[in-house]
Amino acid sequence: MEPDEAILDPDPGPGSWSNWSRVALGHEEVTIDFAAVDPFDETRAQTVARIVIPPGAGFELRDALISALEGYTERGRP
């Protein structure tokens, strides 16, 4: 299925909040961990998601993030 043909669930669920991430490169995959760091004890964090994608999807994600963040800063955000 082509990405333009994908049908996304209109109710993706509650989602997760993260203020920390880590990226690891494997032989044929990119792993991204997302966690929520405890604001009262920064040595503690709860993993909220782990996403494993092929490198090609990593490049697409990079481009999408750059585009989104450029729009964020153009609106006067830091």
N, C-alpha and C positions, 0 to 999 in steps of 0.2 A: 504494500500500500504506500502510495506517495504521501508525504507529509501534508500536502494541500488537501488530500482526501480524508485525512483522519478526522474522526468525529469524537470530540472531547465530551466527557460527561459534564453536564451543566452544573452538577452538584459534586465537586471534587472532595467534599468532606471538610472537616474543620481546619486542616492544614497544621503547620507547625511553625514555631518561631525560633529563630537561631540568631545568636550574636557572635558566633565563632564558626570557622570552617577550616578544613584541612584537605589538601589535594594530594593524592598519591598516584604515581604512574606505574602501572604493571607492564607486563610484556605485550598485552593486547587490549588493555583497558585502562580507563582513568577512573579512580575511585574518589568521590567527594563525600566527606563526612561533615555533617552539620550538628552543632551542639548548642545548648543553652548554658552559658556560664552563670553560676550562682553569683548574684551581685554582692552578696554578703561574705562569700568565701570563694575567691577567684581560683582556688586550687581544685574546686569541684565543678563538674560539668555533667550534664545529662545529654547523651547522644539522642537526637531527635530523628535523624534520617541518615541513611548511607545510600548513595546513588552510584551505580557502576554503569559506565557508558563506554562505547567504542571511541577511539581518538577522533574520528570524524565528527561525531556528535559533540565532542569537547571543543573542537574549533568552531562549530556552529553556536554553541553556548557562549564561547568567548565573544564572538561577534555580536550576538544578541545583547550580552551584558554591556559591552562597550557602547552600543547604540542607546540602550536604555539609560545608562549612567550619564552619557553626554546630554541627553534630554533633561535629566535631573539637574545637572549643573547649569544648563542654559536657563532654567526657570529660577535661578538665583539661589539654589541650594548649595551647600558646601561641597 
